[in-house]
Amino acid sequence: MSIEKRIIRLERNGPNGSGIAEMKCDPADFQSPLPTQHVHVYYSDPAIGLNVGVWDTTTMREAFGPYPGDEFIWVLEGEFKMVHDNGDTVPVHANDCAYFRNAIPTSWHQEGYLKKLYITFLDPNAETPEIKSAEGGVRVLDPDVEMEVMDTTDPFEIEGTAPEQKNHTIFTNDAGNFHVGTWESGPMVSKMLPFPTHEFVRMLDGEVTITEADGTAQTFRGGDCFFVPKGTVCSWAIKDHVKKHYAILDL
């Protein structure tokens, strides 16, 4: 687990395939027999309630109740459905990205194995809100969603010619500080600056190389996933084109 301000490549089997550790499950959290679950936390900041990691589980049915935090996930393997208080269900399948709204009344139902990469945010100083309906509180992102041309290159300051960039924000939490969406950009090189937010990225298409202040460079392509902690000093270089799903925590 890290709280360093460094770019973190999120790998499905832990760093360099090192594996993920078994969790202790609380029977009060389940309507079903206890599952077997594992987790590796790549980044955690308990002071603000932020966690990023990889998690897996066997068959389970969670207890019905308020969902514990705002969350964005990429399902690596398996599938599940969220069952709402009115009986509506939202299915989520392998390779889907989805978001969850904090405190919606719902329950996770799953048959078979599942693994996900995730970012969760639950403010430790905030009371759990009373939300009567789960409608719209879980949604799968469409990678082909129509996006609007941006009139800014935020959060980047560009070296040279500014690229055309497009964005579609599908979800903003009730506190207004957790945003989920889809973004794309043409070729660009950004200035070496502290990154202004926490950002979880699932790469859809293209290639980006991110260089940190000490010269460390990592290249991410379609199918990769990474996390940028707020304050990480870095520069982004896009050769041709990048499209991504993202979750941003802006505190």
N, C-alpha and C positions, 0 to 999 in steps of 0.2 A: 504494500500500500504506500502511496506517495501523497505528499502535499507540496512537492517541489513545483516551481514554475517552469516546467519543461514539457515539451510535446510528448504525449503518451500514445504509442500505437496500441490499440485495443485488439488483442488476439483472443481467439475463441477458446484456447486451451491454457490460458495464463501466459505470462511472459516467457517467450522462447519455448512454449509447450510444456512448462513446468507443472501444469495441472492446477486444479481448483480444489479447495478444502471442503470437507463435509460440514454442513451446518447442523446445529441442534434445533429441531422443530418443536414448537409449542402446540400441544393438542388443542388449546383454546382457539387457535387460528384456523382450524379445519373442521369441515363437516364430514370429511372422509377419513379413512385410516391414514396414519402419518406417512407422508412421502419421504423419499430420500432426496436431499437437496445439497448442492455444492455451490460455493461462491468464491470468486477472487475479486477483491476490491482493489481497483487500480488507483483510485484517488478518493480521498475522503476529507471533508472539512466539517466536523461535528458542530462547530460554532455557528455555521450558517445552515446546516442540515443538507449538505450536498454529498452525494455518493455516486461513483461511476464504477462499473464492473461488469463481470460476466457471471451468469447464474444458470443453474440447471435444476430440473426436478423430474421426478417420476409422476405417475398418475395422482391427481389430487382434486379436491373441491374445497376451496377456501370458505371460511365462515362469511356469512353475509354481513356487510357493514360498510362504513365509510372507507373509501380507498385511501391508503396511507401515503399521500403526497402526490405532487405532480410528477409525471414520469414520461420518458420517451424511450422506446425500445426498438431494437432490431432483432427479429426472431431468426435465429440461425438454423434451428432444427425443430420440428414438431409443429403443433397447432393447438389452439385453445379457443374458448369462447367466454365472453363476459356476459353474465346473466344479470339483468337489471331488475329492479324492484317490481316493475310492471310486467315482467316475463319476457321483454324484448331481449334478443341476444345479438352480440356483435362478434362474428368470427374473425380470428386472426391466424394467418397461415405462415408457413416457412417462407422466409425472405421478405416478409412484410415489415414495414416500420409503422408504429402506432404510438399515439399519445393517450395518457390518462389524466383526467382532471382530479385534483385533490378533493377528497371527502365525498365523492359521488356514492350513492347507495348501490352496490354491485357485488358480484362474487365471481371469482375466477374458477372455471370448470375445465378440466383437461383430462384426456385419456392418452396414456403413453408418455414417451419421453419428450422433454422440451429444453432448449437452451436459448438464452438471449444475452445480448449486450444491452446495457441500460445506463441511463442517468436518472437519478431521482432527486427531488428537492422537497423537503418538508421542514419549514421554518420552525426551529425548536422553541421559539418565543411567541408563536402565534397559536391562538385557540383554533380547534377544529371547527370549521364553519358547518352550519346545518343546511345541507343541500337536499331538497326534497325529490328531485328528479335526476336520473343519470343520463337523460337524453342529451346527445352530443358530447358526452363526457369521455367517450372512447371512440377513436376513429383511426382507420388505416389510411396512411398517406398514399396519394396517387403520384407516382413518379412522372407521369405525363400531364400533370396539372398545368393549366394555362397560367403563365406568369406575366407580371407587368414590368416594363422597363423601369429601372431605378433612376432617380435624378441625383443620386449621390453614390460615391464609392465607399461609404462608411461600412465597416470600421477601418478601411484601409486608406492610407495616403499613398498615391501612386507615383512611381518614378516614370517619367515620360508620358506617353499617350494613355489617357484613361480608356479602359475597355467598356463595351456595353455589358451591363449586368442586369439580370432579371431576378425577381423574387415573388414568392407567394407565401404569406404567413397564414397558416391554417388554424393556429391555436395560440392564444395568450391567456395565461392563468389569471385567477381572480385578483392576485396581488399586482399584476401588470409587469412582472419581472422574469417570467419564464415563457419563452417563445419557441414555437415549432414551425418549421416550414421547409420550402424547397428554394434553392438559389442556384444560379448559373452565371458564369463569367467567361468572357473571351480572354485573350492573352494579356498578361499584366505582370509587373514586378512592383511589390509594395515596399515602402520604406521600412527600415529596421526600427520597430517601435514596440512598446509594451502593448500586449493585446488587451482590449478594454473590457472584455467579458469572459466568462467561462463558456466554452462551446464544445459540444459533442457533434461529430461529423460522421455520417455514413456516406461514403463516396459512391455516386451512381455511375458517372462517366468521367473520362478525361484523366488528367494527371496534374498534380501540384507538388512542388518541392518547397518545403518549409525549412528555412535556415535560422538557427538560433544565434544569439549574440556571440557565443564562443566558437562559432563556425560549424557546429553539428548540423547536418542536413539530413532530412528524411523525405523520401518520395512516396506519395500515396496515389493509388490508382483506383478505378472502379472496382468495387468489392472490398475495399479497405475501410477501416474505421479507426478514428483517432479522437483524442481529447486535448483541448488547449486550455490550460488553467489561466484564469485572469492574471494579468501582469507578466506573462511570458513574453520576453523580448524576442521578436521574430520578424522575418520577412517571407512573404509568399510569392512564388514565381509560377505562373501558369503559362505553359508553352503555347497551347492552342485553345483548349476549352475545358471547363470543369462544371459538373452538375452534382449537387449534393442535397441530401436531407440534413437538417440540422436541428439541434435544440440548444438554445442560448439562455443562460442565466445571467441577468444583468442586475447586479447589486452595487 
